[in-house]
Amino acid sequence: MSIAIPRVVLLAHTEDPERLIAAAARLCYSQSSVEDIREQLTPEKIESFLDTLLDMGHESPIEHISFTFGIEGVSRSLTHQLVRHRLASYSQQSQRYVQAKQFAYIMPPLIAANPEACAVFEAQMRAAQESYDQLLAMGFPREDARYVLPNACETRLVMTMNARSLLNFFTARCCMRAQWEIRALAEAMLALVQPIAPHIFAHAGPNCTRYGVCREGAMSCGRIAAIDSRSNPVR
């Protein structure tokens, strides 16, 4: 079975996250207790203080809040990229303990759009399933039979990241130069966290939208040409 798009849900997040960030940051410059600081913060003060923090690039207080996602319908090829973001916690479905019965797989859109390529791809998926099933029937354990399974195999995971790591993740993976599958995941995650912490993630995204610059050099997608960097606040 082929899966087209990732499925992402926000399982949990820090309660009242922007108030917590503002209180933690304000504590650095105040003799008041953190409880008093937290109670005195109005929505207007929180917004103003967060804008100041981000303009200054003082992002360490943002690490106090975190978000936990449930992710399905993604490939093992994607998770190989995902774990490069090391400041996160991952719990992934195990191919050692979970048998791949008629495994679902992710087909790249360019291949899916080409009937001949699609047929080649699907034939390879069937061959992998048959080889896997044969190895199990011969008595080999799942941890050995799984070696014939492809990167296209669908996997599921729970991932937790703090907000500072998420900003970095969105900068790298919302870029048009990012691989298509992880970009789709990043965009879905960003849509979930923006309503929860709108000021923190207001300008989240690739360098061109977050900073008004492109760091891809000759490999730029050209999107930066359509962005007026003078009106793009630095974040």
C-alpha positions, 0 to 999 in steps of 0.5 A, spaced: 500 500 500 502 506 497 502 512 502 502 519 499 502 524 505 505 524 512 500 524 518 502 529 524 498 530 530 500 534 536 500 530 542 502 535 548 506 541 549 508 546 555 502 549 558 502 557 556 508 556 553 509 564 551 508 566 558 513 561 561 518 563 556 517 571 558 517 569 565 524 565 564 527 571 560 525 576 565 527 573 571 535 574 568 534 581 569 529 582 575 530 581 583 522 579 583 521 571 584 519 567 578 512 567 581 511 574 581 514 575 574 509 570 571 503 573 575 505 580 572 505 579 565 500 581 561 499 579 554 501 585 551 508 585 556 509 578 553 508 580 546 513 586 547 518 582 551 518 576 546 519 580 540 525 584 544 528 577 545 527 574 538 530 581 535 536 580 540 537 573 538 537 571 545 533 564 544 536 560 550 529 561 554 525 558 548 528 552 550 524 551 556 518 549 552 517 543 548 512 540 543 511 532 542 508 530 535 505 523 533 508 522 526 505 516 521 505 515 514 513 517 513 518 513 510 525 510 513 528 514 508 525 520 512 527 518 519 534 517 517 534 525 516 530 526 522 535 524 527 540 528 524 536 533 529 540 531 535 536 535 540 530 531 540 527 525 543 525 519 538 521 513 539 520 509 533 516 503 531 521 497 531 522 493 525 525 488 530 519 486 534 513 489 529 512 484 523 512 487 516 505 484 514 504 487 507 508 493 509 505 500 507 510 504 503 512 511 501 512 513 493 516 519 491 511 523 487 515 524 481 515 516 480 508 516 482 506 520 476 510 516 471 506 509 470 512 506 467 516 508 473 511 506 478 510 499 475 518 498 477 517 501 484 511 497 486 514 491 483 520 492 487 516 493 493 512 486 492 519 483 491 521 485 498 515 483 501 516 476 498 523 476 500 521 478 507 516 473 508 520 467 505 526 469 510 521 468 516 518 462 513 525 459 513 525 460 521 529 467 521 528 472 526 524 478 524 531 482 526 534 479 520 529 478 515 528 486 516 534 487 512 531 486 505 526 491 507 527 498 503 527 505 505 520 506 502 517 502 508 512 506 512 514 508 519 511 511 525 514 515 531 513 520 537 518 526 537 519 531 542 523 537 541 524 544 544 522 550 541 529 553 539 530 546 536 524 547 532 526 553 529 532 550 527 528 544 524 524 549 520 529 553 518 533 547 514 527 543 512 521 548 510 526 550 505 525 549 498 531 545 497 530 540 503 528 533 500 520 533 499 518 528 504 521 532 510 519 538 507 512 536 507 513 534 515 516 540 517 510 544 514 505 540 517 508 541 524 509 548 523 502 549 522 500 545 528 505 549 533 504 556 530 497 557 533 500 555 540 506 559 540 504 565 535 509 570 537 515 565 537 513 561 530 511 568 527 517 568 522 519 560 522 521 557 516 527 557 511 532 563 511 529 567 506 522 568 510 526 568 517 532 572 515 531 575 509 537 572 506 538 565 502 544 561 504 544 556 498 548 560 494 548 557 486 543 552 489 538 557 491 531 556 488 530 563 487 525 564 492 529 570 495 528 574 489 521 575 491 522 577 498 523 584 500 528 583 505 528 590 508 521 589 510 522 582 513 524 582 520 530 579 523 528 573 527 
